[in-house]
Amino acid sequence: RLRLDPSLAAGLRESLGYLEHYEYECAEQTVSRFLPNLLTARALRELGQPNAELEARLPGLVEQGLAKLATIQNGDGGWGWWQGSTSNPHVSAYTVLGLSQAKEQGYTLPDGLLERGQDFLAGTLVATNSANARANMSASDANQQAFVLFALAESGRADATRLGELFEAREKLATDARAFLLMALQRGASADASRIKALLADLNSAAILSATGAHWEEVAPKHSPSTSTEHAQSVANASPRLSMGTNTRTTAIVLEALMRADPANQINSNAVRWLMVARRDGVWATTQESAWALMALTSFMAQSGELDGQYEYGVLLNNAPLASGQVTPADVQTPITLQVPVADLQGQAGNLLTIGRGEGPGRLYYTAHLRTFLPVPELKALERGIGVQRRYVLASCPDGAACPEVREVKLGDVVRVELSMTAPSDLYYLMVEDPLPAGFEAIDPALATSSLLDGRGNGLQEVDAAGQGRLLPPWYSWASRTELRDQKVALFAERLAKGAYVFSYTMRATLPGEYQAIPTTASEMYFPEVYGRADGATLRILK
């Protein structure tokens, strides 16, 4: 699959749609659904090329998001990952950022919604007005404070005192946090040129140059001397993941900071190139990557002048013409997508893809990907930080773990699905999805968050090192949320301590036939490199 984008406006369209139609709706994804759309629509208007389709959708999109955020705001003014979750400073800061942008563009916010969020954020700030206080501040807390200060500054409540204190402790900050601090300092009324210059130097020196452009990576944050080595390493590994961070997200945030503080920096265009290459099928790997990339690329687009593109292009595959055309300002927002069947590629030799463009103003971005599919039964379990296993047993079996696994059931039988997960380290923002085989219907997924009282019903348990299940009290649930969809059961956990867990639910056989059971997957929603997959399977329902 080859995608040609004659401008960033064309390249951003698919990602905007991806966020708008993302199937889940936690607080972060509610904001991500409208915030990048707001900024992109405004940039295109200011460039004299408004997108009529986006403009028509935008009011409903924003108003729906504002209503949702008002509904799920906690009593303390903050927001959790999901409705009912404990207020999370990072999620709350991102929400305040989205609310402030909506207000800035003329949308009416529910009374007190933004102000209560700002008050919550202000209450999380910690004074670091002494060398001792700065030394005792953890890197994770420092990174959080940088984002909170940025959100407050963007929403009109910059805290110059805390910004100055955090600047003095900047050696603790991760790369994205330094970018947030830079933007917050610049936004504040008392912007200090020397501080901004120092942070710009930090970001420039941290850039990693390669053939695909320039990017930034997160580094293991420093920790206080009193912290144990094991705990310090755990904090270092978790810190970016706690803030939903990845290298792609960080690169986008740094680019946004550079476009504000140093728009003429030559490294900016290289960062744009790296971000465009980092897409898969026109989108980035997570909603946070997509949202921040869209915001940063929109800032670059607003100053690059690339919507005036006027040039010819051509594509050759193995020296044979594949496509050609001309880009003009009238179609500069329209992507070109080409697909070539694998059967048309040279199997025993390399395939040469040549992309060329003629003279004239404008840019041409391109990405090429090869996608293949395997039959479901050939998909084997895969462990990359999470171990996942799935068993199908008859719900009528009274023997718990000793129940035999089944692949063939009768019409009307109730099957218990047992999902086992092993976490060698703590997991953050975990998402588990178990596709339902066609011919089956899930039964009462709400029970998925109750305790497993007798080993035969729905629910969950924690498993110790010897494989023994520990019955969890009725109030306990490691899942922040469970959802039943037409085609799958999904559950989410904001944090899951390392260990072994079993989740189970039941489904009923409703239609005779042979069906493929697509593997269960588990991953960190904002760090999908931490991933696990169960085996694929085939199930039969007999009359």
C-alpha positions as CSV (number, residue, x, y, z in Angstrom):
1,R,0.0,0.0,0.0
2,L,1.5,3.3,-1.1
3,R,0.2,6.6,0.1
4,L,1.1,10.0,-1.4
5,D,0.3,13.2,0.5
6,P,0.7,16.4,-1.5
7,S,0.6,18.4,1.7
8,L,0.3,18.0,5.5
9,A,-3.4,18.9,5.1
10,A,-3.8,15.7,3.0
11,G,-1.6,13.7,5.4
12,L,-3.6,14.7,8.4
13,R,-7.1,13.9,7.1
14,E,-7.0,10.2,7.8
15,S,-5.7,10.7,11.4
16,L,-8.4,13.2,12.1
17,G,-11.0,10.7,11.1
18,Y,-9.3,7.9,13.1
19,L,-9.5,10.0,16.3
20,E,-13.1,11.2,15.5
21,H,-14.3,7.6,15.1
22,Y,-12.1,5.8,17.6
23,E,-14.2,3.1,19.1
24,Y,-13.6,3.7,22.8
25,E,-14.4,6.9,24.8
26,C,-12.3,7.5,27.9
27,A,-11.6,11.1,29.0
28,E,-8.4,11.3,27.0
29,Q,-10.0,10.0,23.8
30,T,-13.0,12.3,24.3
31,V,-10.6,15.3,24.2
32,S,-8.5,13.8,21.4
33,R,-11.7,13.4,19.3
34,F,-12.1,17.2,19.0
35,L,-8.9,19.0,20.0
36,P,-6.8,18.3,16.9
37,N,-9.8,18.9,14.7
38,L,-10.3,22.4,16.3
39,L,-6.7,23.4,15.6
40,T,-6.5,22.0,12.1
41,A,-9.8,23.6,11.1
42,R,-8.5,27.0,12.4
43,A,-5.2,26.7,10.6
44,L,-6.9,25.9,7.3
45,R,-9.2,28.8,7.7
46,E,-6.3,31.2,8.5
47,L,-4.5,29.8,5.4
48,G,-7.5,30.6,3.2
49,Q,-8.3,27.0,2.4
50,P,-11.1,26.0,4.9
51,N,-12.2,22.4,4.7
52,A,-15.9,22.5,4.3
53,E,-16.5,19.0,5.4
54,L,-14.5,19.4,8.6
55,E,-16.1,22.8,9.3
56,A,-19.6,21.2,9.0
57,R,-18.8,18.4,11.5
58,L,-16.8,20.5,14.0
59,P,-19.6,22.1,16.1
60,G,-21.3,18.9,16.8
61,L,-18.0,17.1,17.6
62,V,-16.9,19.8,20.1
63,E,-20.3,20.2,21.8
64,Q,-20.7,16.4,22.2
65,G,-17.2,16.3,23.7
66,L,-17.9,19.1,26.1
67,A,-21.1,17.5,27.3
68,K,-19.3,14.2,27.9
69,L,-16.5,15.9,29.8
70,A,-19.1,17.7,32.0
71,T,-20.8,14.4,32.8
72,I,-17.6,12.5,33.8
73,Q,-15.9,15.3,35.8
74,N,-15.3,14.2,39.3
75,G,-16.4,16.1,42.4
76,D,-12.8,17.3,43.1
77,G,-12.7,19.0,39.6
78,G,-10.5,16.5,38.0
79,W,-11.0,13.7,35.5
80,G,-10.0,10.0,35.7
81,W,-9.1,7.8,32.7
82,W,-12.7,6.5,32.7
83,Q,-15.9,7.8,34.4
84,G,-15.7,6.9,38.0
85,S,-11.9,6.5,38.1
86,T,-9.9,8.5,40.6
87,S,-8.8,11.9,39.2
88,N,-5.6,11.6,37.3
89,P,-3.5,14.8,37.0
90,H,-2.2,13.9,33.6
91,V,-5.6,13.2,32.2
92,S,-7.0,16.3,33.9
93,A,-4.3,18.5,32.4
94,Y,-5.0,17.2,28.9
95,T,-8.7,17.8,29.4
96,V,-8.1,21.4,30.6
97,L,-6.0,21.9,27.5
98,G,-8.8,20.8,25.3
99,L,-11.4,22.9,27.2
100,S,-9.3,26.0,26.9
101,Q,-8.9,25.6,23.2
102,A,-12.6,25.1,22.7
103,K,-13.3,28.3,24.8
104,E,-10.7,30.2,22.8
105,Q,-12.4,29.4,19.6
106,G,-15.8,30.6,20.8
107,Y,-17.5,27.6,22.2
108,T,-19.6,28.0,25.3
109,L,-18.5,25.7,28.2
110,P,-20.8,24.5,30.9
111,D,-20.6,26.8,33.9
112,G,-17.5,26.2,36.1
113,L,-16.3,23.2,34.0
114,L,-12.9,24.7,33.1
115,E,-12.4,26.6,36.4
116,R,-13.0,23.5,38.5
117,G,-10.5,21.6,36.4
118,Q,-7.9,24.4,36.8
119,D,-8.5,24.4,40.6
120,F,-7.8,20.7,40.7
121,L,-4.6,21.1,38.7
122,A,-3.4,24.0,40.9
123,G,-4.0,21.8,43.9
124,T,-1.5,19.1,42.6
125,L,1.4,21.6,42.3
126,V,4.2,21.1,44.8
127,A,6.5,23.9,46.0
128,T,10.2,23.3,45.2
129,N,11.6,26.6,46.4
130,S,14.7,25.1,48.1
131,A,17.6,22.9,47.0
132,N,16.4,20.2,49.4
133,A,12.8,20.3,48.1
134,R,14.1,20.0,44.5
135,A,16.4,17.1,45.4
136,N,13.5,15.2,47.0
137,M,11.1,15.7,44.1
138,S,10.8,12.5,42.1
139,A,11.3,12.6,38.3
140,S,7.8,11.3,37.8
141,D,6.4,14.2,39.9
142,A,8.6,16.7,38.1
143,N,7.3,15.5,34.7
144,Q,3.7,15.7,35.9
145,Q,4.2,19.2,37.2
146,A,5.6,20.3,33.9
147,F,2.5,19.2,32.0
148,V,0.2,20.6,34.6
149,L,1.9,24.0,34.5
150,F,1.7,23.9,30.7
151,A,-2.1,23.2,30.8
152,L,-2.6,26.0,33.3
153,A,-0.6,28.4,31.3
154,E,-2.4,27.5,28.1
155,S,-5.7,28.1,29.9
156,G,-4.8,31.5,31.2
157,R,-3.6,30.6,34.7
158,A,0.2,30.5,34.4
159,D,2.0,30.1,37.7
160,A,5.3,32.0,37.3
161,T,6.6,31.0,40.8
162,R,6.2,27.2,40.2
163,L,7.5,27.6,36.6
164,G,10.7,29.3,37.9
165,E,11.2,26.6,40.6
166,L,10.7,23.8,38.1
167,F,13.2,25.4,35.7
168,E,15.8,25.1,38.5
169,A,15.0,21.4,38.7
170,R,15.0,20.8,35.0
171,E,17.7,18.1,35.1
172,K,15.0,15.8,36.4
173,L,12.7,16.3,33.5
174,A,12.2,14.0,30.6
175,T,12.4,15.3,27.0
176,D,8.6,16.0,26.6
177,A,8.5,17.7,30.0
178,R,11.2,20.1,29.0
179,A,9.2,21.0,25.9
180,F,6.1,21.5,28.1
181,L,8.1,23.7,30.4
182,L,9.5,25.7,27.5
183,M,6.0,26.4,26.1
184,A,4.6,27.2,29.6
185,L,7.4,29.7,30.2
186,Q,6.9,31.3,26.8
187,R,3.1,31.5,27.3
188,G,3.5,33.2,30.7
189,A,3.5,36.9,31.1
190,S,7.1,37.0,32.6
191,A,8.8,34.9,29.9
192,D,12.6,34.8,30.5
193,A,14.6,34.7,27.3
194,S,17.6,33.1,29.0
195,R,15.5,30.2,30.3
196,I,13.8,29.7,27.0
197,K,17.3,29.7,25.3
198,A,18.6,27.1,27.8
199,L,15.6,24.8,27.2
200,L,15.9,25.2,23.4
201,A,19.6,24.2,23.7
202,D,18.6,21.1,25.7
203,L,16.1,20.0,23.0
204,N,18.4,20.7,20.1
205,S,21.2,18.7,21.7
206,A,18.8,15.7,22.4
207,A,17.7,15.4,18.8
208,I,18.6,12.1,17.0
209,L,19.3,12.4,13.3
210,S,18.8,9.6,10.9
211,A,18.0,8.9,7.3
212,T,14.3,9.2,8.1
213,G,14.6,12.6,9.7
214,A,15.0,13.9,13.3
215,H,13.3,12.6,16.4
216,W,13.6,12.6,20.2
217,E,13.5,9.7,22.6
218,E,12.6,9.6,26.3
219,V,15.4,9.0,28.8
220,A,15.3,7.2,32.1
221,P,14.6,9.9,34.6
222,K,16.8,10.5,37.6
223,H,15.6,9.5,41.1
224,S,16.2,10.6,44.6
225,P,19.3,9.0,46.4
226,S,16.9,7.5,49.1
227,T,15.1,5.4,46.5
228,S,16.0,1.7,46.2
229,T,17.7,0.6,43.0
230,E,14.9,-1.8,42.2
231,H,12.2,0.8,42.8
232,A,14.1,3.4,40.9
233,Q,14.4,1.2,37.9
234,S,10.7,0.5,38.1
235,V,9.9,4.2,38.2
236,A,12.3,4.9,35.4
237,N,10.6,2.3,33.2
238,A,7.1,3.4,34.1
239,S,7.5,7.2,34.0
240,P,6.9,7.8,30.3
241,R,4.2,5.1,30.2
242,L,2.4,6.8,33.2
243,S,2.2,9.9,31.1
244,M,1.1,8.0,28.0
245,G,4.5,8.8,26.5
246,T,6.3,7.3,23.5
247,N,9.1,8.5,21.3
248,T,6.6,9.5,18.6
249,R,4.5,11.5,21.0
250,T,7.6,13.1,22.4
251,T,8.9,14.1,19.0
252,A,5.5,15.7,18.2
253,I,5.5,17.7,21.5
254,V,9.1,18.9,20.9
255,L,8.2,19.9,17.4
256,E,5.2,21.9,18.7
257,A,7.6,23.6,21.2
258,L,10.1,24.4,18.5
259,M,7.5,25.8,16.2
260,R,6.5,28.2,18.9
261,A,9.9,29.2,20.2
262,D,12.2,28.7,17.1
263,P,10.1,28.3,14.0
264,A,13.0,28.9,11.6
265,N,15.0,26.0,13.1
266,Q,16.2,23.7,10.3
267,I,15.5,20.6,12.4
268,N,11.8,21.2,12.3
269,S,11.3,20.0,8.7
270,N,13.3,16.9,9.6
271,A,11.1,16.2,12.5
272,V,8.1,16.6,10.2
273,R,9.5,14.0,7.9
274,W,10.2,11.6,10.7
275,L,6.6,11.9,12.0
276,M,5.1,11.3,8.6
277,V,7.2,8.2,8.1
278,A,6.1,6.9,11.6
279,R,2.5,6.5,10.4
280,R,1.0,3.2,9.6
281,D,-2.0,3.2,7.2
282,G,-2.1,7.0,7.6
283,V,-2.3,7.1,11.4
284,W,0.0,6.8,14.4
285,A,0.0,3.9,16.8
286,T,-2.0,5.5,19.7
287,T,-4.6,8.2,20.2
288,Q,-2.0,10.3,22.1
289,E,0.6,10.0,19.3
290,S,-2.0,10.9,16.7
291,A,-3.4,13.9,18.7
292,W,0.0,15.4,19.4
293,A,1.4,14.7,15.9
294,L,-1.7,16.4,14.4
295,M,-1.3,19.4,16.6
296,A,2.5,19.8,15.9
297,L,2.1,19.2,12.1
298,T,-0.7,21.7,12.0
299,S,1.6,24.3,13.5
300,F,4.2,23.5,10.9
301,M,1.7,23.6,8.1
302,A,0.5,27.0,9.2
303,Q,4.0,28.4,8.5
304,S,5.3,26.2,5.7
305,G,3.3,27.6,2.8
306,E,3.0,24.1,1.3
307,L,-0.7,24.5,0.4
308,D,0.5,26.4,-2.7
309,G,1.8,23.1,-4.2
310,Q,2.1,23.1,-8.0
311,Y,4.1,20.2,-9.5
312,E,3.8,16.9,-11.4
313,Y,4.6,13.5,-9.8
314,G,5.1,9.9,-11.0
315,V,5.4,6.5,-9.5
316,L,7.2,3.4,-10.9
317,L,7.1,-0.1,-9.6
318,N,9.9,-2.3,-11.0
319,N,10.4,0.4,-13.7
320,A,6.7,0.0,-14.9
321,P,4.4,3.1,-14.5
322,L,2.1,2.8,-11.5
323,A,0.6,6.3,-11.3
324,S,1.2,9.8,-12.3
325,G,-0.6,13.1,-12.0
326,Q,-0.4,16.8,-11.2
327,V,-0.8,18.6,-7.8
328,T,-2.4,22.0,-7.8
329,P,-3.6,24.2,-4.9
330,A,-7.2,23.0,-5.7
331,D,-6.4,19.3,-4.7
332,V,-3.5,19.8,-2.3
333,Q,-5.6,18.5,0.5
334,T,-6.5,15.2,-1.2
335,P,-4.3,12.1,-0.6
336,I,-3.5,9.6,-3.3
337,T,-3.6,5.9,-2.2
338,L,-2.4,3.0,-4.4
339,Q,-2.6,-0.7,-3.6
340,V,-0.7,-3.5,-5.3
341,P,-1.7,-7.1,-4.7
342,V,1.1,-9.3,-3.3
343,A,0.7,-11.6,-6.3
344,D,1.9,-8.7,-8.6
345,L,5.2,-8.3,-6.7
346,Q,8.4,-10.2,-7.5
347,G,8.6,-13.0,-5.0
348,Q,12.2,-14.1,-5.5
349,A,13.8,-10.7,-6.0
350,G,13.6,-7.2,-4.5
351,N,10.9,-4.8,-5.7
352,L,12.0,-1.4,-6.8
353,L,9.6,1.5,-6.0
354,T,10.5,4.8,-7.6
355,I,8.7,8.1,-6.6
356,G,9.5,11.3,-8.4
357,R,8.2,14.8,-8.6
358,G,8.8,17.7,-11.0
359,E,9.8,21.3,-10.2
360,G,7.5,23.7,-8.5
361,P,6.5,24.8,-5.0
362,G,5.1,22.4,-2.4
363,R,6.0,19.1,-0.7
364,L,5.2,15.5,-1.4
365,Y,5.1,13.0,1.5
366,Y,4.9,9.3,0.9
367,T,4.8,6.0,2.9
368,A,4.7,2.4,1.7
369,H,3.7,-0.6,3.7
370,L,3.5,-4.4,3.0
371,R,0.6,-6.1,4.7
372,T,0.0,-9.9,4.7
373,F,-2.6,-12.0,6.5
374,L,-2.4,-15.5,8.0
375,P,-5.3,-18.0,8.6
376,V,-6.6,-17.7,12.2
377,P,-5.6,-21.2,13.2
378,E,-2.0,-20.5,12.2
379,L,-1.7,-17.5,14.6
380,K,0.4,-18.5,17.6
381,A,0.7,-17.0,21.0
382,L,3.1,-14.1,21.2
383,E,4.6,-12.5,24.3
384,R,6.2,-9.0,24.3
385,G,5.8,-7.9,27.9
386,I,2.4,-9.6,28.5
387,G,1.6,-13.3,28.4
388,V,-1.9,-14.2,27.3
389,Q,-3.7,-17.5,27.1
390,R,-7.3,-18.3,26.3
391,R,-9.3,-21.5,27.2
392,Y,-12.8,-22.5,26.2
393,V,-14.6,-24.8,28.7
394,L,-18.2,-25.8,29.2
395,A,-19.7,-23.6,31.9
396,S,-21.4,-26.6,33.4
397,C,-18.1,-28.2,34.3
398,P,-17.7,-28.1,38.1
399,D,-13.9,-28.8,38.2
400,G,-12.5,-25.3,37.7
401,A,-9.0,-25.3,36.3
402,A,-9.3,-29.1,35.7
403,C,-12.1,-28.7,33.2
404,P,-11.1,-29.9,29.7
405,E,-10.8,-27.4,26.9
406,V,-13.4,-27.7,24.2
407,R,-13.4,-27.0,20.5
408,E,-16.8,-28.5,19.7
409,V,-20.1,-27.7,21.5
410,K,-23.8,-28.1,20.9
411,L,-26.3,-25.4,20.0
412,G,-27.4,-23.7,23.2
413,D,-24.4,-24.7,25.2
414,V,-22.9,-22.1,27.5
415,V,-19.1,-21.8,27.2
416,R,-16.9,-20.2,29.8
417,V,-14.0,-18.2,28.3
418,E,-11.0,-18.0,30.6
419,L,-8.4,-15.4,29.8
420,S,-5.1,-15.8,31.7
421,M,-2.6,-12.9,31.7
422,T,0.9,-12.8,33.1
423,A,2.5,-9.5,33.8
424,P,6.3,-9.7,34.5
425,S,6.2,-6.0,35.5
426,D,3.5,-3.4,36.3
427,L,1.3,-2.5,33.4
428,Y,-0.3,0.9,32.7
429,Y,-3.4,1.7,30.7
430,L,-3.9,-1.9,29.9
431,M,-6.5,-2.9,27.2
432,V,-7.6,-6.5,26.7
433,E,-9.8,-7.4,23.7
434,D,-11.2,-10.8,23.1
435,P,-13.0,-11.2,19.8
436,L,-16.2,-13.2,19.9
437,P,-16.4,-16.1,17.4
438,A,-19.3,-15.7,15.0
439,G,-22.1,-18.0,16.2
440,F,-21.7,-17.0,19.9
441,E,-23.2,-14.3,22.1
442,A,-21.6,-13.0,25.3
443,I,-23.7,-13.3,28.5
444,D,-23.9,-10.5,31.0
445,P,-20.4,-8.9,30.7
446,A,-21.1,-6.7,33.7
447,L,-20.2,-9.7,35.9
448,A,-16.7,-9.5,34.5
449,T,-15.7,-7.1,37.3
450,S,-17.1,-9.2,40.2
451,S,-15.0,-11.6,42.2
452,L,-14.7,-15.2,41.2
453,L,-16.4,-16.8,44.1
454,D,-16.6,-20.5,43.1
455,G,-14.5,-20.9,40.0
456,R,-17.5,-21.6,37.8
457,G,-19.1,-18.3,37.0
458,N,-18.0,-15.0,35.5
459,G,-15.4,-12.8,37.2
460,L,-11.7,-12.6,38.0
461,Q,-9.0,-13.8,40.3
462,E,-5.4,-13.2,41.0
463,V,-3.1,-16.2,40.7
464,D,0.0,-16.7,42.8
465,A,3.4,-18.0,41.8
466,A,2.3,-21.6,42.5
467,G,-0.7,-21.2,40.2
468,Q,-3.2,-21.1,43.0
469,G,-6.1,-18.7,42.6
470,R,-6.7,-16.1,45.4
471,L,-10.3,-15.3,45.7
472,L,-10.8,-11.5,45.5
473,P,-13.3,-9.7,47.7
474,P,-16.6,-8.8,46.1
475,W,-15.7,-5.1,45.9
476,Y,-12.4,-5.7,44.2
477,S,-11.8,-5.1,40.5
478,W,-8.6,-4.5,38.7
479,A,-10.5,-3.5,35.7
480,S,-11.3,0.2,35.4
481,R,-14.0,-0.6,32.8
482,T,-15.5,-3.5,30.9
483,E,-17.4,-3.3,27.6
484,L,-19.4,-5.7,25.5
485,R,-19.4,-5.0,21.8
486,D,-21.2,-6.9,19.1
487,Q,-17.9,-8.6,18.1
488,K,-15.8,-8.6,21.2
489,V,-15.4,-8.2,25.0
490,A,-13.0,-5.5,26.1
491,L,-11.7,-4.5,29.5
492,F,-9.3,-1.8,30.7
493,A,-7.1,-1.4,33.7
494,E,-5.4,1.9,34.6
495,R,-2.7,0.0,36.4
496,L,-2.1,-3.7,36.9
497,A,0.6,-4.8,39.3
498,K,3.0,-7.5,38.1
499,G,1.6,-11.0,38.6
500,A,-0.8,-13.5,37.1
501,Y,-4.5,-12.9,36.6
502,V,-7.5,-14.7,35.2
503,F,-10.6,-13.0,33.8
504,S,-13.6,-15.1,32.7
505,Y,-17.0,-14.5,31.1
506,T,-19.6,-16.8,29.4
507,M,-21.0,-17.0,26.0
508,R,-23.8,-19.0,24.4
509,A,-23.6,-21.0,21.2
510,T,-26.4,-19.6,19.0
511,L,-25.8,-20.7,15.4
512,P,-24.5,-24.0,14.1
513,G,-21.3,-23.9,12.0
514,E,-17.5,-23.8,12.1
515,Y,-16.1,-20.4,13.2
516,Q,-12.6,-18.9,13.6
517,A,-11.7,-17.5,17.0
518,I,-9.4,-14.6,16.4
519,P,-6.7,-14.4,19.2
520,T,-7.2,-12.4,22.4
521,T,-4.8,-9.4,22.5
522,A,-3.6,-7.4,25.5
523,S,-1.5,-4.2,25.2
524,E,-0.8,-1.0,26.9
525,M,-3.1,1.4,25.1
526,Y,-0.5,4.2,25.0
527,F,2.6,2.1,24.7
528,P,1.6,-0.8,22.4
529,E,5.1,-2.2,22.2
530,V,4.1,-3.9,25.5
531,Y,1.8,-6.6,23.9
532,G,0.6,-10.1,24.2
533,R,-1.5,-12.4,22.0
534,A,-3.1,-15.8,22.6
535,D,-3.4,-18.6,20.0
536,G,-6.0,-18.5,17.3
537,A,-8.5,-21.4,17.3
538,T,-11.4,-23.0,15.4
539,L,-14.7,-23.7,17.2
540,R,-17.6,-25.8,15.9
541,I,-21.3,-25.6,17.0
542,L,-23.3,-28.7,16.3
543,K,-27.1,-28.9,16.0
